[in-house]
Amino acid sequence: MAETRRPIVIGNWKMNGLVDSAVELEATIAANGQGAPCEVMICPPATLLFPFSQLIQGSALRLGAQDCHMAENGAHTGDLSAAMLSEAGATAVIVGHSERRADHGESDAVVRAKAEAAHGAGLTAIICVGETGAQRDAGGAETVVGTQLEGSLPSVLRAENTIVAYEPVWAIGTGRTPTIADIEAMHGFIRRRIEALQGDVAHGIRLLYGGSVKPGNAAEILAVANVDGALVGGASLKAADFSGIFGIYT
Ligand code: PEP
């Protein structure tokens, strides 16, 4: 089934940025003009969501958060609920990033519960999956990613509230990327897998590639079939680099 999927480029600032990073945010807003042909989103640390929400008013730039708790409220010291992130200005939240899966032991079931919490608060869930280098070397990349999809995706999805990001763990922050053929094969696999799990909604869900995307390799990667945008870490911290990536779509 043919579907129009509007591309989206998302910057994940991770644990980087203070209020004076607004200079970079403003440069990104300026580079985005009245809105590029793709959507552009920054996911800053949660402390910056509210001040940044004031700065982006009137611009096409969107804000997302980097994680949420699965519960609506309660005794969870230091955590933030999806509704809190929404109130602070986020319209989306990343769940299941490999750094959360590794650093905080987040299982597929936890990632699914967080994605459901995001949906419950009206946020788009950006659900991350991806294999380690050892898993790819052992020939198990598709098995790992297929299992993560099966365990992490909520049972009810809409194309408008769900984005899936394929981020091979070995490519994150390393400067290494899969071959174009490998990206195409994995994105095709992910689309088919979501279709097998959820049916036709799979054709409207945007699939992002993430892992060492830079201005120099973005054109080639973003042109791949079933790549509907990128999740960008390091290169999103400098507006010039980030706009060199989403600017590919103009
Ligand atoms: C990420 O961590 O989501 C990511 C894609 O990082 P980088 O672009 O720095 O590899």
Boltz pocket constraint, residues with backbone or C-beta under 6 A from the ligand:
constraints:
  - pocket:
      binder: B
      contacts: [[A, 12], [A, 167], [A, 171], [A, 172], [A, 173], [A, 174], [A, 210], [A, 211], [A, 212], [A, 213], [A, 231], [A, 232], [A, 233], [A, 234], [A, 235]]
      max_distance: 6.0
